[in-house]
């Protein structure tokens, strides 16, 4: 991602081998159709298997994946994004 600045990165492996990885970049321009200047990828799963994912990609905008279902996500702030993602992870793990 040219000219993007990494602003947040965290990774955690649970005792059962499941992984949480969160990466957020500041971009010079929004990634259309998103209107904010962030690119993010939040992942929960196991090697080769996404269980939960939040991301914004060109052409799709902000969205989330829970198991095999993809839905739109309304981005409010970085803190809210991380909270929403971790709440979905907690719910999936319970």
Rosetta blueprint (number, residue, H / E / L):
1 X L
2 X L
3 X L
4 X L
5 X E
6 X E
7 X E
8 X E
9 X E
10 X E
11 X E
12 X E
13 X E
14 X L
15 X L
16 X L
17 X L
18 X L
19 X E
20 X E
21 X E
22 X E
23 X E
24 X E
25 X E
26 X E
27 X L
28 X L
29 X L
30 X L
31 X L
32 X L
33 X L
34 X L
35 X L
36 X L
37 X L
38 X E
39 X E
40 X E
41 X E
42 X E
43 X E
44 X E
45 X E
46 X E
47 X L
48 X L
49 X E
50 X E
51 X E
52 X E
53 X E
54 X E
55 X E
56 X E
57 X E
58 X L
59 X L
60 X L
61 X E
62 X E
63 X E
64 X E
65 X E
66 X E
67 X L
68 X L
69 X E
70 X E
71 X E
72 X E
73 X L
74 X L
75 X L
76 X L
77 X L
78 X H
79 X H
80 X H
81 X H
82 X H
83 X H
84 X H
85 X H
86 X H
87 X H
88 X H
89 X H
90 X H
91 X H
92 X H
93 X H
94 X L
